[in-house]
Amino acid sequence: MEMLGNLALGLGIAVSPANLLFCLIGTALGTAVGVLPGLGPTATISLLLPITFHIDGTGAIIMLSGIFYGAMYGGSITAILVKIPGEAASLVTCLDGYEMARKGRGGAALGISAFGSFIAGIAATLAVAVVGPQVSAAALAFGPPERAALVALGLTLVVFVSTGSPLRALISALAGLVLSSVGQELVSGQERFTFGQPWLLDGFHLAIMAMGLFGIAEVLDGANQPGSGGDTLAAPRRLAELLPSRAEWRRSAAPIGRGSLLGFLLGLMPGGGALIASFASYVLEKRLSRAPEGFGRGAIEGVAGPEAANNAAAQASFVPLLNLGLPSNVVMGVIMGALMIHGVTPGPKLLVERPDLYWGVTASMLIGNAMLVVLNVPLIGLFVRLLEVPGSMLRPLIVLFCVVGAFSVNNSLADVGLMCGFGAMGWAMRHTGLDPAPLLIAFVLGQLFETAIHQSIAVGYGSAMVFLYRPIAASILALAALIACGAMLGAGLTRRRD
């Protein structure tokens, strides 16, 4: 009953005309930000911080949080239609979403993405309201060693994302780890693999790599095929084809439920986040599927689970921020800065000192998720019309889209050249049987892993034994070792049987 009273208090605050407007602006901007690769919610929220100086604290956080979880859905639109992930968490959606679009099920992929995100967002928000203050204490147990172990587990699971052989996936993942080390070393500042070029000091940007490896490579691959000048992807013609069928809903129900739970749990953990949640959901669904060979070829479970997981993780990441004052990712760090600018200190006392803000922001997530469905589902028919554009016209538009996105990252032509280089690399990988998805995921996880390793060694006073002294970290590493051994044993048995 207390939870219902708190939600009623929050809804009373969230439905005020001003806060409804801020929620609408945030979710609309978030969708646009997710569609545009290179911008991202972090940069957008940072740019909008000065505007929030003239807004009350509750309205400001409602708008900024709407941008964050709105971007989770927006990133799936281009991932499904043109195989360009607008947001890092949409990387996994490219694998099966784009293949569904090629088979004329782009509307169904967009629909299940929207409804799955909505269901997961509502479930995660209710979970935040019910168990947030109680379970947030568990996040305190996740220090740098636990984050490093969690990322190590993610790196172990990378090989299960690829549609090819585990050995080829491992080669791609190792290449991603090497690329993640380019730039200045975190602690000493020593340059690595920069070859004296100042524009490589900050390493490679994820958006530039993603647009090159997926967008430009797709254009090169399509243009290289004979008779591909005027081809179009299969586009739905009837209203029924724009939404998931009953059979697709039956196949998606369990992945959405599992993705919501997995995303919420990983979102509570510092170092988890939407990317790891969507990635873990994809691996889980592939392992549980009776037809794992269909993943990467248009399995709707590969869209439903990850999209639910990344949205649930986005909502859950507010728990450690609001209840403990611990930002679990970069976006939460920026939102924490916005809270402090407005004189609000997130932490255990927030529920007592500012219940209006805590419950107003929580309740606004229910409204924001509903707004995302209302805004985006009616536009599915318009989105899939892109599939009817001939390849000879669509490919130059994709290239223009990628060039603008790459240039907007740092306003540098060098980034455009890098993107083209990664495009050529992606094209070459496809023609040598290597999957670029493990490379890109390992690149992201590699950056997180190095940071967590440095922090863990500092916590352990220079000793790597800190991973064995911490029970949670040791358990996660043991699980990663078991999975790696099982994968090698399975591969060996398969070769022997063949």
C-alpha positions in Angstrom: 0.0 0.0 0.0 2.9 2.4 0.8 4.2 1.8 -2.7 0.9 2.7 -4.3 0.7 5.9 -2.2 4.2 6.8 -3.3 3.4 6.2 -6.9 0.2 8.2 -6.6 2.3 11.1 -5.1 4.7 10.8 -8.0 2.0 10.6 -10.7 0.5 13.8 -9.2 3.8 15.5 -9.8 4.6 14.0 -13.1 1.2 14.8 -14.7 1.5 18.5 -14.1 1.4 20.4 -17.5 5.1 21.6 -17.2 6.4 18.1 -16.2 4.4 16.4 -19.0 5.9 18.9 -21.5 9.5 18.2 -20.2 8.8 14.4 -20.4 7.6 14.8 -24.0 10.6 16.9 -25.0 13.0 14.4 -23.4 11.5 11.3 -25.0 11.3 13.0 -28.4 14.8 14.3 -28.2 16.0 10.9 -27.0 14.5 9.1 -30.0 16.1 11.6 -32.3 19.4 11.2 -30.5 19.2 7.5 -30.8 18.6 7.6 -34.5 21.6 9.9 -35.2 24.8 8.0 -34.7 27.7 10.0 -33.2 25.7 12.3 -31.0 24.5 10.0 -28.1 22.6 10.8 -24.9 25.8 11.8 -23.0 26.7 14.6 -25.4 23.0 15.7 -25.7 22.4 15.8 -21.9 25.7 17.7 -21.5 24.7 20.3 -24.1 21.3 20.8 -22.5 22.6 21.2 -18.9 22.7 25.0 -19.2 19.0 25.1 -20.2 18.0 23.2 -17.1 19.3 26.1 -14.9 16.0 27.8 -15.6 13.9 24.8 -14.8 13.0 23.3 -11.4 15.0 20.3 -10.4 12.2 17.7 -10.8 11.3 18.9 -14.3 15.0 19.0 -15.3 15.7 15.4 -14.3 12.5 14.2 -15.9 13.6 15.7 -19.2 17.2 14.5 -19.0 16.1 11.0 -18.0 13.6 10.9 -20.9 16.5 11.6 -23.3 18.4 8.6 -21.8 15.8 5.9 -22.1 14.3 7.4 -25.3 17.7 6.9 -27.0 17.5 3.2 -26.2 14.5 2.9 -28.6 15.7 5.4 -31.1 18.9 3.6 -31.6 17.1 0.5 -32.8 15.4 2.3 -35.7 18.5 2.7 -37.9 19.9 -0.5 -36.5 17.0 -2.4 -38.0 16.4 -0.4 -41.2 20.0 0.3 -42.4 22.2 -1.7 -40.0 23.7 1.4 -38.4 23.4 1.3 -34.6 22.4 4.8 -33.5 23.3 4.0 -29.9 25.9 1.5 -28.5 23.1 -0.6 -26.8 21.6 -1.2 -30.3 24.7 -3.0 -31.6 23.2 -6.4 -30.9 19.9 -5.4 -32.6 21.7 -5.0 -35.9 22.4 -8.7 -36.1 18.8 -10.0 -36.5 16.8 -6.7 -36.9 18.4 -5.9 -40.2 18.0 -9.5 -41.5 14.3 -9.3 -40.6 14.0 -6.0 -42.6 15.6 -7.7 -45.6 12.9 -10.4 -45.4 10.1 -7.9 -45.3 9.6 -8.0 -41.5 11.1 -4.6 -40.8 7.8 -3.4 -39.4 7.5 -6.4 -37.1 11.1 -5.8 -35.9 10.4 -2.2 -35.1 7.1 -3.1 -33.5 8.5 -5.8 -31.2 11.3 -3.3 -30.4 8.8 -0.6 -29.4 6.4 -2.9 -27.5 9.3 -4.9 -25.9 10.9 -1.7 -24.7 7.6 -0.4 -23.4 6.8 -3.6 -21.4 10.4 -3.8 -20.0 10.3 -0.1 -19.1 7.1 -0.3 -17.3 8.2 -3.5 -15.4 11.5 -2.0 -14.5 10.0 1.2 -13.3 7.5 -0.7 -11.1 10.4 -2.8 -9.8 12.3 0.4 -9.0 9.3 1.6 -7.0 8.9 -1.6 -5.1 12.4 -2.9 -4.4 14.6 0.0 -5.4 15.3 1.3 -1.9 15.9 -2.2 -0.6 18.0 -3.8 -3.3 20.1 -0.7 -4.0 22.3 -1.7 -1.1 23.5 -4.7 -3.1 25.1 -2.3 -5.5 27.5 -1.3 -2.8 29.1 -4.8 -3.0 30.1 -4.1 -6.6 33.5 -2.3 -6.5 36.1 -2.2 -9.2 37.1 -5.9 -8.9 33.5 -7.0 -9.4 33.1 -4.7 -12.4 36.3 -6.1 -13.9 35.1 -9.6 -13.3 31.7 -8.8 -14.9 33.3 -7.4 -18.0 35.7 -10.4 -18.2 32.5 -12.6 -18.2 31.2 -10.4 -21.0 34.4 -10.9 -23.0 34.1 -14.6 -22.5 30.6 -14.6 -24.0 31.6 -12.6 -27.1 32.2 -15.7 -29.1 28.6 -16.8 -28.7 27.4 -13.6 -30.6 29.0 -14.6 -33.9 27.1 -16.7 -36.5 30.4 -18.2 -37.6 32.9 -20.5 -35.9 34.1 -19.7 -32.3 37.7 -19.4 -33.6 36.8 -16.7 -36.1 34.8 -14.9 -33.4 37.8 -15.1 -31.1 40.0 -13.6 -33.8 37.6 -10.7 -34.2 37.3 -10.2 -30.5 41.1 -10.0 -30.1 41.3 -7.4 -32.9 38.7 -5.4 -31.0 40.7 -5.6 -27.8 43.8 -4.4 -29.7 41.9 -1.4 -31.1 40.5 -0.5 -27.7 44.1 0.0 -26.5 44.9 2.7 -29.0 45.5 6.2 -27.4 46.9 7.3 -24.1 47.3 4.8 -21.4 44.9 5.6 -18.5 47.4 5.8 -15.6 50.8 6.8 -17.0 49.5 8.8 -20.1 51.9 6.9 -22.3 50.9 6.8 -26.0 50.1 3.5 -27.6 49.7 2.7 -31.3 49.3 6.5 -32.1 52.3 6.6 -34.5 52.8 10.2 -33.5 49.4 11.3 -34.7 47.7 13.7 -32.2 44.2 12.8 -33.4 44.7 9.2 -32.2 45.5 10.3 -28.6 41.9 9.8 -27.5 41.6 6.4 -29.3 38.8 5.4 -31.7 35.3 6.6 -31.1 32.6 3.9 -31.0 30.2 5.7 -33.3 32.9 6.1 -36.0 33.8 2.4 -35.8 30.1 1.3 -35.8 29.2 3.4 -38.8 32.3 2.2 -40.7 32.0 -1.5 -39.9 28.3 -1.8 -40.4 27.1 1.2 -42.5 29.9 1.8 -45.0 30.7 -1.9 -45.2 27.1 -2.7 -46.0 27.2 -0.1 -48.8 30.4 -1.5 -50.2 29.1 -5.0 -50.0 25.9 -4.1 -51.8 27.5 -2.0 -54.5 30.0 -4.9 -55.2 27.2 -7.3 -56.0 26.2 -7.6 -59.7 22.8 -6.1 -60.6 22.4 -4.3 -57.2 21.9 -0.8 -58.5 18.2 -0.6 -58.3 17.3 -3.3 -55.8 15.0 -2.7 -52.9 14.5 -4.5 -49.7 11.2 -6.3 -49.2 8.8 -3.9 -47.7 5.4 -4.7 -46.1 2.3 -3.8 -48.0 -0.5 -4.4 -45.6 -1.2 -3.1 -42.1 -1.0 -6.6 -40.6 2.5 -6.9 -41.9 3.6 -3.7 -40.1 3.2 -5.4 -36.6 4.4 -8.7 -35.1 2.1 -11.6 -35.9 0.7 -13.9 -33.2 3.4 -16.5 -33.8 6.1 -13.8 -33.5 4.5 -12.5 -30.3 4.5 -16.1 -28.9 8.2 -16.4 -29.7 9.0 -13.0 -28.2 7.0 -13.2 -24.9 9.6 -15.2 -23.0 12.6 -13.3 -24.3 11.0 -10.0 -23.4 10.3 -11.3 -19.8 13.9 -12.7 -19.5 15.4 -9.6 -21.0 13.4 -7.3 -18.6 14.6 -9.3 -15.6 18.2 -9.6 -16.8 18.4 -5.9 -17.8 17.0 -4.8 -14.5 19.5 -6.8 -12.5 22.5 -5.7 -14.6 21.3 -2.1 -14.5 21.5 -2.1 -10.7 25.2 -3.0 -10.9 27.8 -0.3 -11.5 29.6 -1.3 -14.7 26.6 -3.2 -16.0 24.6 -0.9 -18.2 22.4 -1.2 -21.3 25.1 -2.5 -23.6 26.1 -5.4 -21.4 22.5 -6.1 -20.6 21.5 -6.3 -24.3 24.5 -8.4 -25.1 23.9 -10.8 -22.2 20.2 -11.1 -23.3 21.2 -12.0 -26.8 23.6 -14.7 -25.7 21.1 -16.1 -23.3 18.3 -16.3 -25.9 20.7 -17.9 -28.4 21.7 -20.6 -25.8 18.1 -21.3 -24.8 16.8 -21.4 -28.4 15.9 -24.7 -30.0 17.1 -23.3 -33.3 20.3 -21.3 -32.4 21.4 -21.4 -36.0 18.6 -18.9 -36.8 20.2 -16.2 -34.8 22.0 -13.7 -37.0 19.6 -14.6 -39.9 16.4 -12.9 -38.7 15.4 -14.4 -35.4 12.8 -12.1 -33.7 14.0 -13.4 -30.3 17.3 -11.7 -31.1 15.5 -8.3 -31.3 12.9 -8.8 -28.5 15.2 -9.9 -25.7 18.1 -7.3 -26.2 15.7 -4.4 -26.7 13.8 -5.3 -23.5 17.1 -5.7 -21.6 18.6 -2.4 -22.7 15.5 -0.4 -21.7 15.1 -2.2 -18.4 18.8 -1.5 -17.6 18.4 2.1 -18.5 15.5 2.5 -15.9 17.3 0.4 -13.3 20.5 2.5 -13.5 18.6 5.3 -11.6 18.4 3.1 -8.5 22.1 3.3 -7.5 22.2 7.0 -8.6 19.1 8.1 -6.6 19.4 5.8 -3.6 23.2 5.6 -3.2 24.6 8.5 -5.1 26.6 6.1 -7.3 26.4 6.8 -11.0 26.6 3.4 -12.8 27.6 4.8 -16.2 28.7 8.1 -17.9 25.1 9.3 -18.5 24.2 8.8 -14.9 27.3 10.8 -14.0 26.1 13.7 -16.1 22.6 13.5 -14.5 24.2 13.4 -11.1 25.9 16.6 -12.0 22.6 18.1 -13.0 21.1 17.1 -9.6 23.9 18.7 -7.7 23.6 21.9 -9.8 20.0 22.1 -8.6 21.1 21.7 -5.0 20.0 18.0 -4.7 22.4 15.5 -3.3 21.5 12.0 -4.4 21.9 9.3 -1.8 20.1 7.5 1.0 18.6 10.8 2.4 17.0 11.7 -1.0 13.8 9.7 -0.2 13.3 11.7 3.0 14.5 15.1 1.9 13.1 15.2 -1.6 10.3 12.6 -2.0 8.7 14.8 -4.6 11.7 14.6 -6.9 12.4 10.8 -6.3 8.8 9.7 -6.9 8.1 12.3 -9.5 11.0 11.1 -11.7 10.1 7.4 -11.1 6.5 8.0 -12.0 7.5 10.0 -15.1 9.2 6.9 -16.5 5.8 5.2 -16.7 4.4 8.2 -18.6 7.6 8.5 -20.8 7.5 4.8 -21.9 3.8 5.3 -22.9 4.8 8.4 -24.8 7.5 6.5 -26.7 5.0 4.0 -27.9 2.5 6.7 -28.9 5.2 8.6 -30.7 6.9 5.8 -32.5 4.4 3.0 -33.2 2.2 5.1 -35.6 5.4 6.0 -37.5 6.4 2.4 -38.2 4.7 2.5 -41.5 6.7 5.6 -42.4 9.9 4.1 -41.2 9.6 1.0 -43.3 8.9 3.1 -46.4 12.7 3.6 -46.4 13.0 -0.1 -47.4 11.2 0.8 -50.8 14.0 3.2 -51.7 16.1 1.6 -54.4 19.6 0.7 -53.4 21.1 3.1 -55.9 19.4 6.0 -54.1 19.6 4.6 -50.5 23.3 3.9 -50.5 24.4 7.5 -51.2 22.0 8.6 -48.5 23.5 6.1 -46.0 27.0 7.4 -46.9 25.9 11.0 -46.4 24.3 10.1 -43.1 27.5 8.4 -41.9 29.8 11.2 -43.1 27.7 13.8 -41.2 27.6 11.6 -38.1 31.3 11.0 -38.2 32.2 14.6 -38.7 29.8 15.7 -35.9 31.8 13.6 -33.3 34.8 16.0 -33.2 34.2 18.3 -36.1 37.2 16.6 -37.8 37.7 15.3 -41.3 40.2 12.8 -39.9 37.2 11.0 -38.3 35.5 10.8 -41.7 38.7 9.2 -43.1 38.8 6.8 -40.1 35.2 5.8 -40.7 36.0 5.0 -44.4 39.0 3.0 -43.2 36.8 0.9 -40.9 34.3 0.5 -43.7 37.0 -1.1 -45.9 38.0 -3.2 -42.9 34.4 -4.4 -42.4 34.0 -5.2 -46.0 37.3 -7.2 -46.0 36.1 -9.1 -42.8 32.9 -10.1 -44.4 34.7 -11.6 -47.4 37.1 -13.5 -45.2 34.4 -15.0 -43.0 35.0 -12.8 -40.0 32.1 -11.2 -38.1 32.5 -7.6 -37.2 30.0 -7.8 -34.3 32.5 -9.5 -31.8 35.1 -7.0 -32.8 32.9 -4.0 -31.9 31.6 -5.5 -28.7 35.1 -6.5 -27.5 36.2 -2.9 -28.3 33.6 -1.5 -26.0 34.2 -4.1 -23.3 38.0 -3.7 -23.6 37.8 0.0 -22.7 35.7 -0.8 -19.6 37.9 -3.7 -18.7 41.1 -1.7 -18.7 39.6 1.0 -16.5 38.2 -1.5 -14.0 41.6 -3.4 -13.9 43.5 -0.3 -13.0 41.0 0.6 -10.3 41.1 -2.9 -9.0 44.9 -3.0 -8.7 44.7 0.3 -6.9 42.1 -1.1 -4.5 44.3 -4.2 -3.9 47.4 -2.0 -3.3 49.2 -3.3 -6.4 48.2 -7.0 -5.9 46.1 -8.9 -8.4 45.0 -11.2 -5.6 42.3 -8.8 -4.8 40.1 -10.7 -7.4 40.4 -13.9 -5.2 39.8 -12.1 -1.9 36.5 -10.7 -3.1 33.8 -13.5 -3.1 31.6 -11.9 -5.8 34.5 -11.2 -8.2 36.0 -14.7 -7.7 32.6 -16.3 -8.3 32.1 -14.3 -11.6 35.6 -15.2 -12.8 35.0 -18.9 -12.0 31.8 -18.8 -14.0 33.7 -17.2 -16.9 36.4 -19.9 -16.7 33.7 -22.6 -16.7 32.0 -21.1 -19.8 35.3 -20.8 -21.6 36.3 -24.4 -20.8 32.8 -25.6 -21.9 33.0 -23.7 -25.2 36.5 -25.2 -26.0 35.3 -28.7 -25.0 32.2 -28.3 -27.2 34.2 -27.1 -30.1 36.6 -30.1 -29.7 33.8 -32.6 -29.6 32.2 -31.0 -32.7 35.5 -31.3 -34.7 35.9 -34.9 -33.6 32.3 -35.8 -34.6 32.8 -34.1 -38.0 
